[in-house]
Amino acid sequence: MNASAARAPRAFVLATFNRGKLGELSALLADSGITLTALGDLPGAVSPPETAATLIDNAREKARAALAFSGRPAIADDTGLEVDALGGRPGVHSARYAGPEADDARNVARLLDELRAVEPARRTARFRTVMIACFPDGAEIVAEGVLEGVITSGPRGTGGFGYDPVFELPALDRTLAELSAAEKNGLSHRARAAIELKR
């Protein structure tokens, strides 16, 4: 290990209030010695803004907000589900697709309603995750991960969160929600972004 690596920070604030995301990323980054504290676990913290027009700008806004609040290096990610038959929607608006107060179930319901008349062959989609680490000295590291799949006609599985129950991996004939946490962490869009970030 060189001197700069020895000084590299290992404790980060993760700019999220989502316990599922904290669990996934903690597991994905654990082998590199990185530990994460959720911004939502810090007293007085508020959810960072997500008002940008792109995934990278949203991730940067969240990471910088967490850094400014905590004074510690911060990691943030933003993920979009891009459905080809919908022209790439919901994309950057995935988390709020059914409205500002939407939850996972309502977002999924809107997506399936919009795809009701679309045949299976045209329901191709991908998850795209952009992840960024921001440091007190202004440095940034950006990584991206993409996972291709198709949207099912209805939810399947009880694992994961978000759109996982309707995102099928054709090679496995299973949705992300039908995979174990270990299986998902081995191939997901977020896993691919985390691997790139660690490098």
C-alpha positions, -999 to +999 in steps of 0.1 A: +000+000+000+015+034-010+014+064+012-016+081-005-036+049-003-028+046+034-042+081+039-073+075+018-105+080+038-124+048+047-154+063+065-180+080+044-215+095+048-239+079+024-264+106+012-295+086+017-324+080+041-331+046+024-322+017+046-322-007+017-297+013-002-275+016+029-275-022+033-267-029-003-239-004-006-224-013+028-221-049+016-207-040-018-180-017-003-171-038+028-143-057+012-124-025+005-126-014+042-150+014+035-177+020+061-209+040+055-231+060+078-264+070+064-271+107+063-305+099+077-289+086+109-272+119+117-292+142+140-308+171+122-301+159+087-326+165+060-330+146+027-308+161+000-324+177-030-329+157-062-339+185-086-313+181-113-321+170-149-295+142-150-285+113-128-249+126-124-260+160-113-285+146-089-259+123-074-235+153-072-261+175-054-268+148-029-231+140-022-222+177-018-251+183+005-241+153+027-205+166+027-215+201+036-237+189+065-213+163+080-179+177+071-170+142+061-163+125+027-196+116+011-209+091-014-242+094-033-258+076-061-287+082-084-304+054-103-328+056-132-349+030-149-349+035-186-377+018-205-372+018-243-409+017-251-414+048-230-386+068-247-362+062-217-387+072-190-390+072-161-352+078-161-341+105-137-376+108-123-378+071-113-381+077-076-410+101-080-426+087-111-461+086-097-457+120-079-437+138-053-451+116-024-451+083-044-439+051-028-425+020-046-459+004-051-474+035-068-444+040-090-445+003-102-483+006-107-479+036-130-451+019-149-472-013-155-502+008-165-483+026-191-469-006-205-502-025-204-505-026-243-468-031-250-459-067-261-432-085-242-406-082-269-407-044-267-405-041-229-367-039-229-352-017-202-321-010-182-312+003-148-284+029-148-267+039-116-243+069-114-223+070-081-200+098-069-177+103-040-170+138-029-141+149-007-136+179+015-107+191-007-131+193-037-120+161-054-146+138-069-147+102-082-175+092-106-186+057-116-214+042-136-231+008-137-257-005-162-279-036-160-301-047-190-334-065-186-371-064-194-402-052-176-426-080-165-464-079-167-466-079-129-445-080-098-426-111-088-405-118-057-402-103-023-366-090-021-350-058-031-369-025-034-381+000-060-387-015-094-369-048-086-401-069-086-409-060-123-373-060-137-365-094-151-331-107-161-339-128-192-308-150-188-320-160-153-358-159-160-360-141-126-367-106-114-342-088-092-367-093-064-365-130-068-327-131-063-310-134-030-291-104-016-258-121-025-270-128-061-282-093-066-250-078-052-230-099-076-246-084-108-267-054-102-263-019-117-254-006-082-229-034-078-212-025-111-210+012-102-196+003-067-169-019-083-159+009-106-159+034-077-136+011-056-111+009-085 
